[in-house]
């Protein structure tokens, strides 16, 4: 079964993540995201989640169970998927229909515009709570979408924000009712007057991100990989997941 579903709505490609209840990012989903965004022919795109969530981020259980070989395949796939969304030279709108956490928040930040549903959904990156760090690609995209102040707050604290807080912090551009989030995103994703003008403008705006990545990735990618491998080896990820289960059972 496909982990990414694509529909056409008024000429807009609506790309839905469909990987279980929370659309957790595993290796297979990342590969599908990359493929879909490289193959899109529609003039504009809406990215959203099937079900009640946008994406709860990296499938930590798969990371913990997969071990070193899985991590070594997973991190480059994570970069490729983020860059496929970020680098699409067309209007992209995130319809955040529920939780957009960690990698889910970065996918949302990779889009040009973010519409978030009101309700119980939250957005933010929680790596610091696990004791892990995202690679430079992810943090650069997060900074591009959230701004310098936003990325510092998000990445260094691990806090997630409710919709009204996210709007005030600049994480998202607008809020709407849950049943209108995709329709609103489609309306914002109308094709531009000139596809080439949009592509070029977006490329110029993103050029500093790619220039910084050319400098930082050779320095930090291996260090990040080593940190993830350590987190698998020392049980850090498993302990974090157990703590989450404990809190849920204590409700």
Secondary structure, DSSP 4 states (H G I P E B T S, - for coil): --SEEEEEETTEEEEEE-STTTT-B-HHHHHHHHHHHHH--SSEEEEEESTT-SB--B-HHHHHHHHHHHHHHHHHHHHHHHHHHHT-SSEEEEEE-S-EETHHHHHHHTSSEEEEESSS-EEE--HHHHT----HHHHHHHHHHHHHHHHHHHHHH---EEHHHHHHHTS-SEEE-GGGHHHHHHHHTPPPS-HHHHHHHHHHHHHHHHHHHHHHHHHHHHHHHHHHHHHHHTTHHHHHHHHHHHHHHT-
